[in-house]
């Protein structure tokens, strides 16, 4: 269950942050951008040398979030102890305000498959994810956040709606939810779900962070369309709109702008963060007015 | 594995382990019929696994390009992608920490028939593996030479040194350091001037500050350094070096920060003392 102490000595304010990319390291150190926090992929900082030294320098000025992609919380075989130890060592060195991973899997039979792969939404998968989240929280001695996936396939034997699956993981382990609003939109479009209903069914108290990103669109041979979560463009209007719904339900939440491919200049990322900040402000004001009414 | 109530009522439903195993085989080898059969029964639609196969291959190919940039420049982007495809299918990474992916890439290039005419290519890959390892090695404080002065002469023979994590040694019958530098610098003139028959090179690779240094050592000196780095005792290393300069070499390696710790073999039970 949730450890007693989280060592959150640099909490993240409920404002927008950006992903820290290698190509922006120097710019960030030379002139601190006007964002609330920065997030990195944990796996990029597991070695020595200049990357981790740069991250330590950024850490002096900004709260940091460690977002892992390779621990494979959905693996039936459990967690790779060596990789878990590497995650623990990065977290101990960086003392991040947030640590997160994905409700997905990427490791099987000792092979890392280099993608976030979909899980059947079954009791068996739920039990596996909860076991692995418990193990991760026990080892890191902190509460972690788990991110909802974007998916292109479903499993015929799934029995649990994804939003219930996410809620159950949080309820059973005490972990938080990293609500990726773009992923909800992408999955909902791909599978015919109601994105607003997904957001409305997540427990507000469990939401520790929100992700926003762009996605790609691919035409299928049958004339249909598939949305691909490629994090390679601006957030689209419909996702900003869904984000607004999320803020009205959850209240202000630290929000990260994700942009991993075709990375633009730093000021474009900061611009997207400021757009999120404006929506957080509007949602906060709205809540204030509603309370006063 | 304990069966869950949902599985008990539907005996044909694969377990999570079975699903993940089938997807792994489907991703690594798209032609695996057994995997395809499992996936056809559970995935809707089954052909969408191709999206994940593309992402997976793309990510791993990019990791190999980052780790072996000189090899890629030598063979070109398309050839490298084809080689990477073949390598990945049979050598998926064992970990999500991809900074060091491609440990067996040099050995793979040795047997990859389309690259057979580039006899020096596997050794360039071996050098790049050392460079990559040096780039991402943990930092460590060098051993202070003064600490070794406290060791009794009788114990010095049994001294074993721990190398700095970024230090490695590699040798080749080809001038792979010159090839590596010229290729990465895009220096066509330097490349044209390389004589592949110039003789073997013995290289020490290390990280200094944030730069990677690749230095040629004379053969005996390289063998001495290789013995020390491999954990041979000082006595054994001196014997391998067989050179009166070995003591000076040791001092230079220590001053250069190539070692971070030492251990002493337990003293032998015999009464007689040994001079190193």
Boltz contact constraints between the chains, C-beta under 6 A:
constraints:
  - contact:
      token1: [A, 43]
      token2: [B, 96]
      max_distance: 6.0
  - contact:
      token1: [A, 43]
      token2: [B, 97]
      max_distance: 6.0
  - contact:
      token1: [A, 46]
      token2: [B, 97]
      max_distance: 6.0
  - contact:
      token1: [A, 47]
      token2: [B, 99]
      max_distance: 6.0
  - contact:
      token1: [A, 47]
      token2: [B, 136]
      max_distance: 6.0
  - contact:
      token1: [A, 48]
      token2: [B, 137]
      max_distance: 6.0
  - contact:
      token1: [A, 48]
      token2: [B, 138]
      max_distance: 6.0
  - contact:
      token1: [A, 48]
      token2: [B, 139]
      max_distance: 6.0
  - contact:
      token1: [A, 49]
      token2: [B, 135]
      max_distance: 6.0
  - contact:
      token1: [A, 50]
      token2: [B, 210]
      max_distance: 6.0
  - contact:
      token1: [A, 70]
      token2: [B, 96]
      max_distance: 6.0
  - contact:
      token1: [A, 76]
      token2: [B, 16]
      max_distance: 6.0
  - contact:
      token1: [A, 76]
      token2: [B, 17]
      max_distance: 6.0
  - contact:
      token1: [A, 76]
      token2: [B, 20]
      max_distance: 6.0
  - contact:
      token1: [A, 83]
      token2: [B, 95]
      max_distance: 6.0
  - contact:
      token1: [A, 108]
      token2: [B, 20]
      max_distance: 6.0
  - contact:
      token1: [A, 108]
      token2: [B, 21]
      max_distance: 6.0
  - contact:
      token1: [A, 108]
      token2: [B, 24]
      max_distance: 6.0
  - contact:
      token1: [A, 109]
      token2: [B, 24]
      max_distance: 6.0
  - contact:
      token1: [A, 110]
      token2: [B, 94]
      max_distance: 6.0
  - contact:
      token1: [A, 111]
      token2: [B, 92]
      max_distance: 6.0
  - contact:
      token1: [A, 112]
      token2: [B, 93]
      max_distance: 6.0
  - contact:
      token1: [A, 112]
      token2: [B, 95]
      max_distance: 6.0
  - contact:
      token1: [A, 112]
      token2: [B, 96]
      max_distance: 6.0
  - contact:
      token1: [A, 113]
      token2: [B, 27]
      max_distance: 6.0
  - contact:
      token1: [A, 113]
      token2: [B, 56]
      max_distance: 6.0
  - contact:
      token1: [A, 114]
      token2: [B, 56]
      max_distance: 6.0
  - contact:
      token1: [A, 114]
      token2: [B, 59]
      max_distance: 6.0
  - contact:
      token1: [A, 114]
      token2: [B, 60]
      max_distance: 6.0
  - contact:
      token1: [A, 115]
      token2: [B, 52]
      max_distance: 6.0
  - contact:
      token1: [A, 115]
      token2: [B, 55]
      max_distance: 6.0
  - contact:
      token1: [A, 115]
      token2: [B, 56]
      max_distance: 6.0
  - contact:
      token1: [A, 117]
      token2: [B, 52]
      max_distance: 6.0
  - contact:
      token1: [A, 123]
      token2: [B, 4]
      max_distance: 6.0
  - contact:
      token1: [A, 123]
      token2: [B, 6]
      max_distance: 6.0
  - contact:
      token1: [A, 124]
      token2: [B, 4]
      max_distance: 6.0
  - contact:
      token1: [A, 124]
      token2: [B, 16]
      max_distance: 6.0
  - contact:
      token1: [A, 125]
      token2: [B, 16]
      max_distance: 6.0
  - contact:
      token1: [A, 128]
      token2: [B, 16]
      max_distance: 6.0
  - contact:
      token1: [A, 152]
      token2: [B, 48]
      max_distance: 6.0
  - contact:
      token1: [A, 152]
      token2: [B, 51]
      max_distance: 6.0
  - contact:
      token1: [A, 153]
      token2: [B, 43]
      max_distance: 6.0
  - contact:
      token1: [A, 153]
      token2: [B, 48]
      max_distance: 6.0
  - contact:
      token1: [A, 154]
      token2: [B, 44]
      max_distance: 6.0
  - contact:
      token1: [A, 155]
      token2: [B, 42]
      max_distance: 6.0
  - contact:
      token1: [A, 156]
      token2: [B, 42]
      max_distance: 6.0
  - contact:
      token1: [A, 156]
      token2: [B, 44]
      max_distance: 6.0
  - contact:
      token1: [A, 157]
      token2: [B, 13]
      max_distance: 6.0
